[in-house]
């Protein structure tokens, strides 16, 4: 009788462990690797087929790099005496430090690319009555690029936003168009571009040679087989609906 009870209890425990294993695996991944790690997100996707967080961007972020890597030769370029910074975050700053300074992101990406682990934090606010989104990009836990996008901006609002950049970095020097590049100190730069739907500001620094080597490797390996498509209203609606 005791043997039967022991066997029955063992079988029940085995069934419970099998049923609970996915949750246990997810919990252990979060505990050991961190709740914002690519390992935790991948484990969650394995069992629930989706990330535990809302997406900031699609997992392949080659389109977001394009504004900083694919520069037209005729692009107007200006030099600034200042280092170009993004939201008080320092380039090469650690992920933990940034999220401590900017808590409660509205979206998070974390996935493993061939060259490094990519993490993205996203935030939303309003400027001049227009929706604005900010994104912090990290390679192996180091901040290397920031982007700000303004949705459905008008001609006047774009002009006002660009005039702020001109006053801050160019002593009021007027730029001829909405597409231009400002080169700052310490190998930092700001790319401004308007794609018909969004005004996109990309803040980038090449000062951290180790991190930039990883980004360059990803760009060079991906651009061979990928077609770059600028973010569009249609693409965003496809993601949201």
MARNULUM-688795 format. One record per residue (C-alpha): x, y, z; residue number from 1; residue in one letter. Coordinates in steps of 0.05 Angstrom, whole numbers, always signed. Example, Ala and Ser with C-alpha at 12.3 -4.5 7.8 and 13.67 -1.06 7.14 Angstrom:
2
c1 / c2 / c3 / k / r
+246 / -90 / +156 / 1 / A;
+273 / -21 / +143 / 2 / S;
//
This chain:
241
c1 / c2 / c3 / k / r
+0 / +0 / +0 / 1 / X;
+56 / +48 / +18 / 2 / X;
+90 / +33 / -48 / 3 / X;
+27 / +50 / -86 / 4 / X;
+20 / +116 / -48 / 5 / X;
+93 / +134 / -60 / 6 / X;
+86 / +118 / -135 / 7 / X;
+22 / +159 / -138 / 8 / X;
+53 / +219 / -103 / 9 / X;
+115 / +213 / -149 / 10 / X;
+70 / +213 / -211 / 11 / X;
+32 / +273 / -186 / 12 / X;
+97 / +311 / -173 / 13 / X;
+123 / +292 / -242 / 14 / X;
+59 / +318 / -274 / 15 / X;
+63 / +383 / -234 / 16 / X;
+137 / +393 / -252 / 17 / X;
+122 / +381 / -326 / 18 / X;
+65 / +430 / -325 / 19 / X;
+103 / +482 / -285 / 20 / X;
+169 / +475 / -322 / 21 / X;
+155 / +532 / -372 / 22 / X;
+139 / +580 / -316 / 23 / X;
+198 / +556 / -276 / 24 / X;
+244 / +563 / -336 / 25 / X;
+220 / +634 / -350 / 26 / X;
+227 / +653 / -276 / 27 / X;
+298 / +625 / -273 / 28 / X;
+318 / +662 / -337 / 29 / X;
+292 / +727 / -308 / 30 / X;
+326 / +714 / -241 / 31 / X;
+395 / +696 / -269 / 32 / X;
+399 / +739 / -332 / 33 / X;
+355 / +799 / -314 / 34 / X;
+285 / +820 / -334 / 35 / X;
+310 / +863 / -392 / 36 / X;
+359 / +811 / -420 / 37 / X;
+354 / +779 / -488 / 38 / X;
+358 / +710 / -454 / 39 / X;
+296 / +723 / -412 / 40 / X;
+257 / +752 / -471 / 41 / X;
+276 / +693 / -515 / 42 / X;
+255 / +644 / -462 / 43 / X;
+188 / +679 / -454 / 44 / X;
+178 / +677 / -530 / 45 / X;
+194 / +603 / -531 / 46 / X;
+133 / +586 / -490 / 47 / X;
+85 / +644 / -502 / 48 / X;
+106 / +662 / -574 / 49 / X;
+112 / +735 / -556 / 50 / X;
+156 / +782 / -516 / 51 / X;
+135 / +800 / -445 / 52 / X;
+141 / +873 / -468 / 53 / X;
+112 / +917 / -522 / 54 / X;
+160 / +924 / -580 / 55 / X;
+195 / +991 / -593 / 56 / X;
+221 / +968 / -661 / 57 / X;
+223 / +904 / -701 / 58 / X;
+278 / +856 / -679 / 59 / X;
+321 / +873 / -739 / 60 / X;
+340 / +945 / -730 / 61 / X;
+379 / +955 / -795 / 62 / X;
+329 / +1009 / -817 / 63 / X;
+344 / +1050 / -755 / 64 / X;
+419 / +1047 / -769 / 65 / X;
+409 / +1069 / -841 / 66 / X;
+401 / +1143 / -822 / 67 / X;
+471 / +1141 / -791 / 68 / X;
+506 / +1095 / -840 / 69 / X;
+476 / +1109 / -908 / 70 / X;
+493 / +1182 / -917 / 71 / X;
+480 / +1212 / -986 / 72 / X;
+542 / +1247 / -1013 / 73 / X;
+502 / +1311 / -1025 / 74 / X;
+474 / +1313 / -953 / 75 / X;
+485 / +1383 / -923 / 76 / X;
+535 / +1376 / -866 / 77 / X;
+551 / +1426 / -811 / 78 / X;
+602 / +1427 / -755 / 79 / X;
+586 / +1444 / -683 / 80 / X;
+632 / +1464 / -626 / 81 / X;
+590 / +1423 / -578 / 82 / X;
+587 / +1349 / -565 / 83 / X;
+518 / +1325 / -587 / 84 / X;
+482 / +1291 / -529 / 85 / X;
+417 / +1253 / -523 / 86 / X;
+370 / +1265 / -464 / 87 / X;
+426 / +1273 / -414 / 88 / X;
+449 / +1202 / -427 / 89 / X;
+524 / +1194 / -437 / 90 / X;
+548 / +1151 / -496 / 91 / X;
+576 / +1084 / -470 / 92 / X;
+534 / +1092 / -407 / 93 / X;
+511 / +1025 / -379 / 94 / X;
+440 / +1001 / -391 / 95 / X;
+425 / +996 / -316 / 96 / X;
+446 / +1068 / -305 / 97 / X;
+402 / +1094 / -361 / 98 / X;
+339 / +1056 / -341 / 99 / X;
+350 / +1079 / -269 / 100 / X;
+351 / +1151 / -295 / 101 / X;
+292 / +1139 / -342 / 102 / X;
+246 / +1089 / -309 / 103 / X;
+180 / +1062 / -336 / 104 / X;
+193 / +1055 / -411 / 105 / X;
+131 / +1043 / -454 / 106 / X;
+167 / +990 / -496 / 107 / X;
+229 / +946 / -493 / 108 / X;
+268 / +905 / -544 / 109 / X;
+320 / +854 / -524 / 110 / X;
+347 / +804 / -573 / 111 / X;
+413 / +772 / -592 / 112 / X;
+443 / +791 / -658 / 113 / X;
+503 / +757 / -690 / 114 / X;
+552 / +809 / -664 / 115 / X;
+521 / +832 / -598 / 116 / X;
+460 / +835 / -554 / 117 / X;
+414 / +892 / -573 / 118 / X;
+369 / +927 / -523 / 119 / X;
+322 / +985 / -537 / 120 / X;
+283 / +1028 / -488 / 121 / X;
+225 / +1071 / -513 / 122 / X;
+188 / +1130 / -483 / 123 / X;
+131 / +1175 / -505 / 124 / X;
+117 / +1249 / -493 / 125 / X;
+91 / +1311 / -529 / 126 / X;
+128 / +1371 / -558 / 127 / X;
+92 / +1430 / -589 / 128 / X;
+28 / +1389 / -585 / 129 / X;
+57 / +1332 / -628 / 130 / X;
+70 / +1261 / -606 / 131 / X;
+143 / +1247 / -594 / 132 / X;
+178 / +1180 / -583 / 133 / X;
+248 / +1171 / -556 / 134 / X;
+290 / +1108 / -564 / 135 / X;
+355 / +1089 / -529 / 136 / X;
+396 / +1036 / -565 / 137 / X;
+447 / +992 / -529 / 138 / X;
+499 / +943 / -554 / 139 / X;
+522 / +893 / -501 / 140 / X;
+493 / +939 / -448 / 141 / X;
+527 / +1003 / -473 / 142 / X;
+487 / +1063 / -499 / 143 / X;
+510 / +1082 / -569 / 144 / X;
+451 / +1114 / -605 / 145 / X;
+388 / +1154 / -590 / 146 / X;
+330 / +1169 / -636 / 147 / X;
+272 / +1217 / -631 / 148 / X;
+213 / +1213 / -678 / 149 / X;
+157 / +1263 / -686 / 150 / X;
+92 / +1236 / -716 / 151 / X;
+50 / +1274 / -766 / 152 / X;
+91 / +1338 / -758 / 153 / X;
+68 / +1399 / -797 / 154 / X;
+114 / +1444 / -838 / 155 / X;
+111 / +1497 / -783 / 156 / X;
+125 / +1448 / -727 / 157 / X;
+183 / +1417 / -765 / 158 / X;
+212 / +1487 / -776 / 159 / X;
+205 / +1503 / -702 / 160 / X;
+238 / +1438 / -681 / 161 / X;
+295 / +1447 / -729 / 162 / X;
+305 / +1519 / -707 / 163 / X;
+317 / +1494 / -636 / 164 / X;
+372 / +1448 / -662 / 165 / X;
+402 / +1506 / -702 / 166 / X;
+404 / +1551 / -641 / 167 / X;
+432 / +1497 / -596 / 168 / X;
+487 / +1468 / -640 / 169 / X;
+499 / +1518 / -697 / 170 / X;
+491 / +1587 / -663 / 171 / X;
+428 / +1599 / -702 / 172 / X;
+457 / +1582 / -770 / 173 / X;
+400 / +1564 / -817 / 174 / X;
+401 / +1496 / -850 / 175 / X;
+374 / +1492 / -922 / 176 / X;
+327 / +1433 / -912 / 177 / X;
+299 / +1382 / -863 / 178 / X;
+352 / +1331 / -883 / 179 / X;
+421 / +1348 / -857 / 180 / X;
+478 / +1325 / -812 / 181 / X;
+510 / +1361 / -754 / 182 / X;
+579 / +1337 / -733 / 183 / X;
+595 / +1350 / -660 / 184 / X;
+656 / +1342 / -617 / 185 / X;
+683 / +1274 / -593 / 186 / X;
+659 / +1239 / -657 / 187 / X;
+586 / +1252 / -642 / 188 / X;
+536 / +1272 / -695 / 189 / X;
+462 / +1285 / -706 / 190 / X;
+424 / +1264 / -768 / 191 / X;
+359 / +1299 / -783 / 192 / X;
+313 / +1270 / -836 / 193 / X;
+240 / +1275 / -857 / 194 / X;
+211 / +1215 / -893 / 195 / X;
+142 / +1243 / -908 / 196 / X;
+111 / +1216 / -844 / 197 / X;
+161 / +1226 / -789 / 198 / X;
+214 / +1276 / -771 / 199 / X;
+271 / +1232 / -746 / 200 / X;
+330 / +1255 / -705 / 201 / X;
+386 / +1204 / -697 / 202 / X;
+440 / +1217 / -645 / 203 / X;
+502 / +1176 / -653 / 204 / X;
+574 / +1172 / -627 / 205 / X;
+634 / +1135 / -654 / 206 / X;
+678 / +1151 / -593 / 207 / X;
+673 / +1081 / -562 / 208 / X;
+715 / +1041 / -611 / 209 / X;
+698 / +973 / -582 / 210 / X;
+623 / +985 / -585 / 211 / X;
+625 / +1017 / -654 / 212 / X;
+665 / +958 / -681 / 213 / X;
+605 / +913 / -663 / 214 / X;
+556 / +961 / -696 / 215 / X;
+599 / +965 / -759 / 216 / X;
+603 / +890 / -762 / 217 / X;
+527 / +883 / -758 / 218 / X;
+516 / +936 / -811 / 219 / X;
+567 / +908 / -860 / 220 / X;
+541 / +837 / -853 / 221 / X;
+467 / +856 / -856 / 222 / X;
+468 / +907 / -912 / 223 / X;
+490 / +854 / -962 / 224 / X;
+425 / +815 / -956 / 225 / X;
+376 / +866 / -928 / 226 / X;
+335 / +919 / -965 / 227 / X;
+328 / +982 / -924 / 228 / X;
+258 / +1010 / -919 / 229 / X;
+246 / +1074 / -881 / 230 / X;
+194 / +1070 / -825 / 231 / X;
+126 / +1090 / -852 / 232 / X;
+56 / +1102 / -827 / 233 / X;
+33 / +1039 / -864 / 234 / X;
+86 / +996 / -830 / 235 / X;
+68 / +1022 / -762 / 236 / X;
-6 / +1009 / -773 / 237 / X;
+11 / +938 / -795 / 238 / X;
+46 / +928 / -728 / 239 / X;
-9 / +960 / -687 / 240 / X;
-73 / +932 / -719 / 241 / X;
//
